[in-house]
Amino acid sequence: MKLSDFDFDLPEALIATRPAQPRSSARLLVAEGERITDAVVSDLGNWLRPGDRLVLNDTKVIPARLFGTRSRQSAQGLTQAQIEVTLLEPRAGGLWAALVKPLKKLREGETVVFSDALSATLEAREEGQGLFRFNLAGEDFDAALAEAGAMPLPPYIAAKRAADARDKQDYQTVWAKHSGAVAAPTASLHFDAPLLAALRERGVAFTHVTLHVGAGTFLPVKVDDVTTHKMHGEWGEVSAAAAAEIAATKAAGGRVIPVGTTALRLIETAARETGAIAPWTGVTEIFIYPGFEFRVTDALMTNFHLPKSTLMMLVSALMGQERIKRIYAHAVAERYRFFSYGDSSLLLP
């Protein structure tokens, strides 16, 4: 299984840099069997049945991108350097792992000042990353980070424009609850209050799980034989209540439909040991590619993914490689908007 099997031509103009407004006005490609229908996200209920259950990732994106100043006193006087820090994940002992640009301009023990309230000291280096200790913790840290930080937009958007105040709302789901992600579960960005209300009225149920999406979600696959690719780890939890709700839906003949690949990867992780959904907490490194046996997922709502990405492999596993090629060819021909702020698809195997 070669990396080139998951490649396709994507015109640059189809990469979305802003989301649809309102959220549920984004386009929705529905792939049901061999049939492809062009619709709108607000029409989602037309393809769902009473008793179906949507699984939603309630992680909350932190404004993880920080811009600060490092000051250094030398014989020549005071020198300063502009430092960009992107938080990746909390570590033991109150430290944060982060990407640093430029790391070579920061020594261990030096402090970067981000705002009047927020600063961090570089305690160590690890595999090209920095380990920082901040001057604040708990709610004080959260408040100062919210003030000083910018949303960590995906590289393909950040290359086109800087994050701004709109992104703090746009790049967050309406049900975000548990802080810890540095990337959004983007299929969920299409949901707003009217759509949720309409789905509830139709008899569709909802279950919340938590997977803190990491920056590793954007890492390219660098091996030609994709089966040898090593996935990044992400922390997640399927509570006992969530597992029971999903199991009850399966038992009653309803469909379990994760919204987004993050929710899908988590519930499939939670079903690996016994073959059925079970409560689960930990770090998942699950890698889903063609040949994977789905144990919980009956369908998937997801955005359109990058060529040669692990997420292209995941949707190919769900729908079949040839069918996904036809679906993506249709999406490109019909000029659907791609990636995090783009349009959505409902994939019904």
KEKE-3310 file (N, C-alpha, C; in steps of 0.2 Angstrom, whole numbers, plus 5000, padded with zeros to 4 digits):
npx = (5004:5005:5010:5007:4995:4986:4985:4980:4975:4974:4967:4974:4965:4954:4956:4950:4950:4942:4928:4911:4897:4881:4887:4881:4878:4887:4892:4887:4892:4885:4888:4881:4881:4884:4879:4880:4876:4873:4872:4867:4874:4864:4854:4856:4849:4840:4846:4848:4841:4828:4834:4847:4864:4874:4891:4901:4915:4921:4932:4942:4949:4964:4971:4984:4995:5009:5017:5031:5045:5062:5074:5091:5106:5121:5139:5139:5127:5109:5100:5087:5076:5063:5051:5042:5030:5022:5011:5011:5008:5003:5015:5022:5024:5020:5025:5026:5026:5033:5033:5046:5051:5063:5072:5085:5089:5086:5091:5092:5085:5082:5069:5054:5044:5027:5016:5010:5005:5009:5022:5036:5048:5062:5065:5071:5077:5070:5070:5070:5060:5054:5054:5044:5041:5028:5024:5012:4997:4983:4967:4972:4982:4975:4966:4976:4982:4971:4970:4983:4986:4985:4974:4979:4980:4979:4993:4991:4982:4987:4998:4993:4986:4986:4981:4966:4955:4942:4944:4945:4932:4927:4936:4932:4921:4903:4900:4912:4921:4931:4947:4962:4966:4976:4972:4957:4942:4937:4926:4915:4914:4904:4892:4878:4867:4853:4854:4857:4846:4836:4840:4838:4825:4821:4824:4837:4851:4864:4881:4894:4912:4929:4943:4959:4965:4980:4995:5002:4992:4994:5006:5016:5015:5029:5034:5035:5029:5014:5010:5020:5020:5021:5010:5006:5003:4988:4978:4963:4946:4933:4919:4911:4897:4896:4900:4890:4879:4882:4883:4870:4863:4868:4863:4849:4848:4851:4861:4878:4887:4901:4906:4917:4935:4942:4933:4929:4942:4944:4932:4934:4946:4942:4935:4944:4949:4939:4930:4919:4911:4918:4921:4935:4951:4965:4981:4979:4986:4981:4980:4972:4969:4966:4958:4956:4946:4931:4922:4913:4909:4896:4894:4901:4903:4913:4926:4935:4950:4968:4979:4987:4987:4985:4972:4966:4968:4961:4947:4947:4948:4936:4926:4931:4945:4943:4931:4932:4941:4932:4923:4931:4935:4923:4920:4931:4928:4916:4919:4920:4924:4940:4948:4951:4942:4933:4920:4909:4907:4896:4898:4892:4894)
npy = (4994:5010:5027:5035:5030:5037:5050:5065:5078:5094:5109:5125:5135:5130:5128:5132:5148:5154:5150:5145:5156:5157:5144:5131:5133:5128:5118:5101:5085:5071:5054:5040:5023:5020:5032:5050:5065:5082:5093:5103:5107:5111:5102:5090:5082:5075:5064:5056:5045:5043:5038:5036:5040:5053:5055:5066:5076:5084:5092:5107:5120:5127:5144:5143:5148:5159:5175:5182:5191:5189:5194:5199:5202:5208:5211:5221:5227:5228:5215:5210:5197:5192:5179:5165:5154:5139:5130:5113:5102:5098:5094:5082:5089:5102:5108:5113:5107:5113:5120:5130:5145:5157:5142:5142:5155:5155:5152:5139:5142:5155:5168:5171:5184:5187:5195:5208:5200:5187:5175:5164:5152:5144:5128:5116:5107:5096:5084:5094:5102:5114:5114:5122:5132:5141:5157:5157:5147:5136:5143:5157:5156:5151:5162:5172:5166:5166:5179:5183:5174:5167:5158:5142:5140:5129:5124:5126:5136:5146:5149:5157:5168:5177:5172:5179:5189:5184:5170:5165:5162:5156:5144:5135:5123:5123:5116:5115:5110:5104:5109:5108:5104:5108:5109:5110:5099:5098:5094:5096:5110:5114:5114:5122:5130:5130:5119:5108:5108:5105:5092:5085:5086:5078:5065:5061:5056:5062:5059:5064:5063:5064:5070:5076:5085:5085:5094:5085:5080:5086:5082:5076:5061:5051:5040:5028:5015:5014:5007:5006:5018:5028:5033:5048:5051:5054:5061:5054:5051:5040:5040:5030:5032:5037:5026:5017:5023:5023:5009:5005:5011:5004:4991:4993:4994:5007:5019:5022:5037:5045:5062:5068:5064:5062:5059:5047:5039:5038:5031:5019:5015:5013:5001:4991:4981:4971:4971:4977:4993:5001:5008:5020:5027:5036:5037:5037:5029:5025:5019:5020:5012:5006:4990:4990:4984:4990:4993:4999:5011:5016:5026:5041:5059:5071:5083:5088:5080:5082:5078:5062:5061:5054:5054:5054:5041:5035:5038:5031:5018:5017:5019:5012:5012:5015:5020:5032:5039:5043:5050:5061:5066:5071:5081:5090:5093:5099:5110:5110:5117:5114:5106:5112:5124:5121:5114:5100:5082:5068:5052:5037:5020)
npz = (5000:4994:4997:4987:4982:4989:4984:4976:4964:4970:4968:4973:4975:4981:4995:5010:5019:5028:5037:5032:5034:5041:5052:5048:5035:5026:5013:5009:5005:5001:5002:4998:4997:4980:4976:4975:4982:4982:4994:5009:5025:5034:5030:5035:5043:5034:5030:5041:5054:5066:5081:5077:5082:5085:5088:5097:5098:5112:5115:5119:5110:5114:5114:5107:5101:5104:5105:5109:5118:5120:5131:5133:5142:5139:5136:5126:5129:5131:5122:5111:5106:5095:5099:5094:5101:5101:5109:5113:5122:5139:5152:5164:5181:5179:5167:5150:5134:5118:5102:5096:5088:5084:5089:5092:5097:5110:5126:5138:5154:5151:5149:5141:5137:5136:5138:5149:5159:5157:5156:5152:5156:5148:5152:5147:5133:5120:5108:5098:5102:5115:5133:5144:5158:5165:5172:5178:5184:5183:5184:5182:5173:5162:5159:5156:5145:5136:5134:5128:5119:5102:5091:5085:5070:5057:5047:5033:5032:5040:5033:5023:5030:5045:5061:5069:5079:5075:5073:5086:5089:5078:5076:5085:5093:5096:5107:5114:5128:5137:5140:5130:5117:5102:5090:5080:5081:5066:5058:5067:5067:5059:5065:5073:5085:5079:5070:5079:5087:5077:5074:5086:5087:5077:5082:5083:5093:5104:5109:5119:5118:5122:5114:5114:5102:5094:5088:5080:5071:5059:5054:5040:5031:5029:5024:5011:5011:5017:5028:5037:5044:5058:5070:5078:5096:5105:5119:5125:5130:5133:5142:5155:5154:5141:5134:5137:5131:5118:5116:5118:5108:5097:5100:5099:5086:5080:5071:5073:5072:5071:5072:5064:5061:5073:5084:5078:5078:5092:5097:5090:5095:5108:5107:5103:5111:5116:5105:5106:5111:5125:5141:5141:5144:5140:5130:5113:5098:5087:5070:5056:5041:5024:5025:5038:5052:5056:5071:5078:5071:5060:5050:5044:5047:5040:5036:5020:5016:5016:5002:5002:5016:5033:5036:5024:5022:5032:5028:5016:5021:5027:5016:5005:4993:4979:4978:4987:4979:4968:4975:4980:4967:4962:4972:4970:4956:4958:4965:4980:4996:5004:5018:5035:5037:5028:5017:5021:5022:5022:5025:5020:5021)
capx = (5000:5009:5008:5004:4988:4981:4986:4975:4976:4969:4968:4975:4960:4949:4958:4946:4954:4937:4922:4904:4893:4882:4891:4877:4876:4892:4890:4888:4892:4882:4890:4877:4882:4887:4876:4883:4871:4876:4867:4869:4874:4858:4850:4859:4843:4837:4849:4848:4835:4827:4837:4854:4867:4880:4896:4904:4921:4920:4938:4942:4955:4967:4974:4991:5001:5011:5022:5034:5051:5067:5079:5098:5111:5128:5144:5137:5121:5103:5098:5081:5074:5056:5051:5036:5030:5016:5010:5009:5004:5006:5019:5022:5028:5018:5029:5022:5030:5031:5037:5049:5054:5069:5074:5092:5089:5084:5095:5089:5085:5080:5062:5050:5038:5021:5011:5011:5003:5011:5029:5038:5055:5064:5068:5075:5075:5068:5069:5068:5055:5056:5049:5043:5037:5025:5023:5005:4994:4976:4963:4975:4985:4970:4964:4981:4983:4966:4971:4989:4987:4981:4972:4984:4977:4983:4998:4989:4978:4992:5003:4989:4984:4987:4975:4964:4950:4937:4946:4944:4925:4926:4939:4930:4915:4899:4900:4918:4921:4937:4953:4968:4967:4979:4969:4950:4939:4934:4919:4910:4913:4898:4885:4875:4861:4847:4855:4857:4839:4832:4842:4835:4818:4820:4825:4844:4854:4871:4885:4900:4918:4935:4950:4963:4968:4987:4998:5004:4987:4996:5012:5015:5017:5036:5036:5032:5025:5010:5008:5025:5020:5020:5005:5007:4998:4983:4974:4956:4942:4926:4916:4906:4890:4896:4900:4883:4874:4883:4881:4862:4861:4870:4858:4843:4848:4852:4868:4883:4890:4905:4907:4925:4939:4945:4928:4930:4948:4943:4928:4937:4951:4939:4932:4949:4951:4934:4926:4913:4913:4919:4924:4942:4955:4973:4983:4978:4990:4977:4981:4966:4970:4962:4959:4954:4939:4927:4918:4908:4907:4892:4895:4905:4903:4920:4928:4939:4957:4974:4981:4993:4987:4983:4965:4963:4969:4955:4941:4948:4947:4928:4922:4935:4949:4941:4925:4934:4944:4927:4920:4935:4935:4917:4921:4935:4925:4910:4922:4919:4930:4943:4951:4948:4937:4930:4914:4909:4904:4893:4900:4888:4896)
capy = (5000:5015:5033:5038:5028:5042:5057:5068:5085:5099:5116:5129:5140:5126:5128:5138:5151:5156:5146:5147:5159:5154:5137:5126:5134:5125:5113:5094:5080:5064:5048:5034:5018:5023:5038:5056:5070:5088:5096:5108:5104:5111:5097:5084:5077:5072:5057:5053:5042:5043:5032:5037:5043:5057:5056:5073:5077:5090:5095:5114:5122:5133:5149:5140:5152:5165:5179:5186:5194:5187:5200:5196:5207:5206:5217:5226:5230:5223:5213:5206:5193:5190:5172:5162:5148:5136:5125:5107:5098:5099:5088:5081:5094:5109:5110:5113:5106:5118:5122:5137:5149:5152:5139:5144:5161:5155:5147:5136:5147:5162:5169:5174:5188:5187:5200:5210:5195:5180:5174:5157:5151:5138:5123:5111:5105:5089:5083:5100:5106:5117:5113:5128:5133:5147:5160:5156:5141:5135:5148:5163:5154:5151:5169:5176:5163:5168:5186:5184:5169:5167:5151:5139:5138:5124:5127:5128:5142:5151:5151:5162:5174:5177:5171:5185:5188:5180:5163:5162:5159:5151:5138:5132:5120:5127:5112:5114:5110:5102:5112:5104:5103:5113:5109:5109:5094:5103:5093:5099:5117:5115:5113:5128:5129:5128:5112:5104:5108:5101:5085:5082:5085:5072:5059:5059:5057:5064:5057:5067:5060:5069:5068:5082:5085:5088:5096:5079:5078:5089:5079:5073:5054:5052:5033:5026:5010:5018:5003:5007:5025:5028:5038:5052:5050:5060:5059:5054:5048:5038:5039:5024:5034:5038:5019:5014:5026:5020:5002:5005:5013:4998:4986:4995:4995:5013:5019:5026:5041:5050:5068:5070:5058:5062:5055:5040:5036:5037:5026:5013:5013:5010:4995:4986:4975:4966:4971:4981:4999:5000:5014:5020:5033:5035:5040:5033:5030:5021:5021:5017:5012:5001:4983:4990:4982:4995:4989:5004:5016:5015:5031:5047:5065:5073:5087:5085:5080:5083:5072:5058:5061:5048:5055:5051:5033:5033:5038:5026:5012:5016:5019:5009:5017:5017:5025:5038:5043:5046:5055:5067:5069:5075:5087:5095:5096:5104:5115:5110:5120:5109:5106:5114:5129:5120:5110:5093:5076:5062:5045:5031:5015)
capz = (5000:4993:4999:4981:4982:4992:4981:4971:4962:4973:4966:4978:4976:4985:5002:5013:5024:5032:5037:5030:5039:5047:5051:5045:5028:5022:5008:5012:5000:5004:4998:5000:4992:4974:4974:4978:4982:4984:4999:5013:5031:5038:5028:5038:5046:5029:5029:5048:5056:5073:5084:5076:5087:5083:5093:5096:5102:5116:5117:5118:5108:5118:5110:5109:5098:5108:5102:5114:5118:5125:5133:5136:5144:5137:5136:5121:5131:5130:5115:5112:5100:5095:5099:5093:5104:5100:5114:5111:5127:5146:5154:5171:5184:5177:5161:5143:5128:5113:5096:5097:5082:5082:5096:5093:5100:5117:5130:5144:5159:5149:5150:5136:5140:5131:5140:5156:5164:5155:5153:5152:5156:5145:5156:5144:5126:5119:5101:5094:5106:5121:5138:5147:5164:5165:5178:5181:5184:5184:5180:5181:5167:5157:5158:5153:5139:5132:5132:5125:5114:5096:5089:5082:5064:5053:5043:5026:5033:5043:5027:5019:5034:5052:5065:5071:5084:5073:5074:5093:5089:5072:5077:5092:5092:5100:5113:5117:5135:5140:5136:5129:5110:5099:5083:5081:5078:5062:5056:5072:5067:5055:5069:5077:5089:5076:5068:5084:5089:5072:5074:5092:5086:5072:5086:5083:5100:5104:5114:5120:5120:5122:5111:5113:5095:5094:5082:5076:5066:5053:5052:5034:5030:5026:5022:5005:5013:5023:5034:5042:5047:5066:5072:5084:5101:5108:5125:5125:5135:5132:5149:5156:5152:5134:5131:5138:5126:5111:5116:5118:5101:5093:5102:5097:5078:5077:5068:5077:5067:5073:5069:5063:5062:5080:5087:5076:5080:5099:5099:5088:5100:5114:5105:5101:5116:5116:5099:5107:5114:5132:5144:5139:5145:5138:5124:5107:5092:5082:5063:5052:5034:5021:5028:5045:5054:5060:5076:5081:5067:5055:5045:5047:5045:5040:5030:5015:5019:5012:4999:5005:5023:5037:5036:5017:5022:5036:5024:5011:5024:5028:5010:4999:4990:4973:4979:4989:4973:4964:4979:4980:4961:4962:4976:4966:4950:4960:4969:4987:4999:5008:5025:5042:5037:5022:5017:5024:5019:5026:5021:5022:5018)
cpx = (5004:5006:5005:4997:4983:4982:4981:4977:4971:4971:4969:4969:4954:4950:4955:4950:4949:4931:4916:4901:4886:4885:4887:4875:4882:4889:4891:4887:4890:4884:4886:4878:4886:4884:4879:4878:4874:4870:4870:4869:4868:4853:4851:4854:4840:4840:4850:4841:4834:4830:4845:4857:4874:4885:4901:4910:4921:4926:4938:4949:4958:4971:4982:4997:5002:5017:5025:5041:5056:5072:5085:5102:5118:5133:5142:5130:5115:5101:5091:5080:5066:5055:5044:5035:5023:5016:5008:5005:5007:5010:5019:5026:5026:5021:5024:5028:5028:5036:5040:5052:5057:5071:5081:5094:5087:5088:5091:5090:5082:5072:5060:5044:5033:5017:5013:5010:5007:5018:5031:5045:5057:5068:5073:5073:5074:5066:5066:5063:5058:5051:5049:5039:5035:5024:5017:5002:4987:4972:4966:4979:4980:4967:4970:4983:4977:4967:4977:4989:4983:4979:4977:4981:4982:4988:4996:4985:4983:4997:5000:4987:4986:4981:4973:4958:4944:4938:4945:4937:4925:4930:4938:4923:4910:4898:4906:4918:4927:4944:4959:4970:4971:4977:4961:4947:4934:4927:4914:4909:4907:4891:4884:4869:4855:4848:4854:4849:4834:4834:4838:4828:4816:4821:4832:4847:4861:4875:4892:4906:4923:4941:4954:4967:4975:4990:5001:4999:4989:5003:5011:5017:5024:5038:5032:5027:5021:5009:5014:5025:5018:5016:5007:5001:4994:4979:4967:4953:4935:4923:4912:4899:4890:4896:4893:4878:4875:4881:4873:4860:4862:4864:4851:4842:4849:4859:4872:4887:4894:4905:4914:4929:4942:4940:4929:4936:4947:4938:4930:4942:4948:4936:4938:4950:4945:4930:4920:4915:4913:4922:4932:4945:4962:4975:4983:4983:4987:4978:4976:4968:4966:4964:4957:4947:4936:4922:4913:4905:4902:4892:4899:4904:4910:4921:4932:4946:4962:4976:4987:4993:4984:4975:4962:4963:4963:4949:4941:4946:4939:4924:4925:4939:4946:4935:4927:4937:4938:4923:4924:4935:4929:4918:4925:4932:4919:4913:4920:4925:4933:4946:4947:4942:4932:4923:4914:4906:4901:4894:4896:4890:4891)
cpy = (5006:5022:5037:5036:5033:5049:5059:5075:5089:5106:5120:5133:5136:5126:5134:5141:5154:5151:5149:5151:5159:5147:5132:5127:5131:5119:5106:5089:5074:5059:5042:5028:5021:5030:5044:5061:5076:5092:5102:5105:5105:5106:5090:5079:5073:5065:5054:5051:5043:5037:5032:5041:5047:5057:5062:5073:5084:5093:5103:5116:5128:5138:5148:5144:5158:5168:5183:5188:5191:5192:5197:5202:5204:5212:5222:5229:5225:5222:5209:5202:5191:5182:5170:5155:5145:5130:5119:5102:5099:5093:5088:5087:5101:5112:5110:5112:5110:5118:5129:5139:5155:5149:5141:5150:5161:5149:5145:5141:5154:5162:5173:5178:5189:5193:5203:5205:5188:5180:5167:5156:5144:5133:5118:5110:5098:5088:5088:5104:5109:5115:5119:5128:5140:5150:5160:5149:5141:5141:5155:5162:5154:5158:5173:5173:5166:5175:5187:5180:5170:5159:5148:5136:5133:5127:5129:5134:5148:5153:5157:5168:5172:5175:5178:5184:5184:5172:5161:5160:5154:5145:5135:5129:5124:5123:5111:5115:5109:5104:5107:5103:5109:5113:5107:5102:5097:5101:5095:5106:5119:5116:5120:5126:5127:5121:5107:5103:5104:5094:5082:5081:5079:5065:5057:5061:5059:5061:5061:5063:5066:5066:5075:5082:5088:5090:5091:5077:5081:5087:5075:5065:5054:5045:5031:5020:5012:5013:5003:5014:5024:5034:5042:5050:5056:5057:5059:5050:5046:5036:5033:5026:5035:5031:5016:5017:5023:5013:5001:5006:5007:4992:4987:4995:5002:5013:5024:5030:5046:5056:5070:5063:5057:5058:5048:5036:5034:5031:5019:5010:5010:5003:4989:4980:4969:4966:4975:4987:4998:5007:5014:5027:5031:5039:5035:5034:5026:5023:5017:5018:5006:4994:4984:4988:4987:4991:4993:5008:5013:5020:5036:5053:5068:5078:5084:5086:5081:5077:5069:5059:5055:5048:5053:5043:5031:5033:5033:5019:5011:5015:5014:5014:5019:5022:5032:5042:5046:5051:5062:5070:5073:5081:5092:5098:5101:5109:5116:5113:5115:5111:5110:5118:5127:5116:5103:5088:5071:5056:5040:5025:5010)
cpz = (5000:4995:4993:4979:4985:4990:4977:4970:4966:4971:4972:4980:4980:4992:5005:5018:5029:5032:5034:5036:5037:5046:5047:5038:5023:5018:5011:5006:5004:5000:5001:4995:4986:4972:4978:4977:4985:4988:5003:5020:5035:5035:5031:5040:5041:5028:5036:5050:5063:5076:5082:5081:5084:5089:5092:5101:5105:5118:5115:5116:5112:5113:5111:5106:5101:5104:5108:5113:5123:5125:5136:5137:5142:5137:5132:5123:5130:5123:5116:5105:5101:5094:5098:5096:5103:5105:5111:5116:5134:5147:5161:5174:5182:5171:5155:5138:5122:5108:5097:5090:5084:5089:5097:5096:5107:5120:5136:5150:5157:5148:5143:5139:5134:5132:5147:5161:5163:5153:5155:5152:5153:5150:5153:5137:5125:5112:5097:5096:5112:5127:5143:5154:5164:5172:5182:5180:5184:5180:5178:5174:5161:5155:5154:5146:5134:5130:5127:5119:5107:5094:5084:5075:5060:5048:5036:5026:5035:5038:5023:5023:5041:5056:5068:5076:5082:5074:5081:5093:5084:5073:5083:5090:5097:5107:5116:5125:5139:5137:5136:5122:5107:5091:5084:5078:5072:5059:5060:5071:5063:5059:5073:5081:5085:5073:5073:5087:5084:5072:5080:5090:5081:5076:5086:5090:5099:5110:5114:5122:5120:5119:5110:5107:5096:5088:5077:5070:5059:5050:5045:5035:5026:5023:5016:5006:5019:5029:5039:5045:5054:5067:5078:5090:5103:5113:5123:5130:5133:5139:5149:5153:5144:5131:5131:5133:5119:5110:5115:5111:5096:5094:5099:5089:5075:5075:5073:5072:5070:5069:5069:5064:5069:5084:5085:5078:5088:5100:5096:5092:5106:5113:5103:5105:5115:5110:5100:5111:5122:5134:5142:5141:5143:5132:5118:5101:5087:5075:5059:5044:5031:5024:5036:5046:5059:5065:5079:5076:5061:5049:5048:5043:5045:5035:5025:5017:5014:5008:5003:5013:5027:5037:5029:5018:5027:5032:5019:5014:5025:5021:5004:4995:4983:4974:4982:4984:4969:4968:4979:4973:4960:4966:4973:4960:4952:4965:4976:4990:5004:5014:5030:5041:5031:5023:5020:5020:5024:5022:5024:5018:5015)
residu = (MET:LYS:LEU:SER:ASP:PHE:ASP:PHE:ASP:LEU:PRO:GLU:ALA:LEU:ILE:ALA:THR:ARG:PRO:ALA:GLN:PRO:ARG:SER:SER:ALA:ARG:LEU:LEU:VAL:ALA:GLU:GLY:GLU:ARG:ILE:THR:ASP:ALA:VAL:VAL:SER:ASP:LEU:GLY:ASN:TRP:LEU:ARG:PRO:GLY:ASP:ARG:LEU:VAL:LEU:ASN:ASP:THR:LYS:VAL:ILE:PRO:ALA:ARG:LEU:PHE:GLY:THR:ARG:SER:ARG:GLN:SER:ALA:GLN:GLY:LEU:THR:GLN:ALA:GLN:ILE:GLU:VAL:THR:LEU:LEU:GLU:PRO:ARG:ALA:GLY:GLY:LEU:TRP:ALA:ALA:LEU:VAL:LYS:PRO:LEU:LYS:LYS:LEU:ARG:GLU:GLY:GLU:THR:VAL:VAL:PHE:SER:ASP:ALA:LEU:SER:ALA:THR:LEU:GLU:ALA:ARG:GLU:GLU:GLY:GLN:GLY:LEU:PHE:ARG:PHE:ASN:LEU:ALA:GLY:GLU:ASP:PHE:ASP:ALA:ALA:LEU:ALA:GLU:ALA:GLY:ALA:MET:PRO:LEU:PRO:PRO:TYR:ILE:ALA:ALA:LYS:ARG:ALA:ALA:ASP:ALA:ARG:ASP:LYS:GLN:ASP:TYR:GLN:THR:VAL:TRP:ALA:LYS:HIS:SER:GLY:ALA:VAL:ALA:ALA:PRO:THR:ALA:SER:LEU:HIS:PHE:ASP:ALA:PRO:LEU:LEU:ALA:ALA:LEU:ARG:GLU:ARG:GLY:VAL:ALA:PHE:THR:HIS:VAL:THR:LEU:HIS:VAL:GLY:ALA:GLY:THR:PHE:LEU:PRO:VAL:LYS:VAL:ASP:ASP:VAL:THR:THR:HIS:LYS:MET:HIS:GLY:GLU:TRP:GLY:GLU:VAL:SER:ALA:ALA:ALA:ALA:ALA:GLU:ILE:ALA:ALA:THR:LYS:ALA:ALA:GLY:GLY:ARG:VAL:ILE:PRO:VAL:GLY:THR:THR:ALA:LEU:ARG:LEU:ILE:GLU:THR:ALA:ALA:ARG:GLU:THR:GLY:ALA:ILE:ALA:PRO:TRP:THR:GLY:VAL:THR:GLU:ILE:PHE:ILE:TYR:PRO:GLY:PHE:GLU:PHE:ARG:VAL:THR:ASP:ALA:LEU:MET:THR:ASN:PHE:HIS:LEU:PRO:LYS:SER:THR:LEU:MET:MET:LEU:VAL:SER:ALA:LEU:MET:GLY:GLN:GLU:ARG:ILE:LYS:ARG:ILE:TYR:ALA:HIS:ALA:VAL:ALA:GLU:ARG:TYR:ARG:PHE:PHE:SER:TYR:GLY:ASP:SER:SER:LEU:LEU:LEU:PRO)
# end
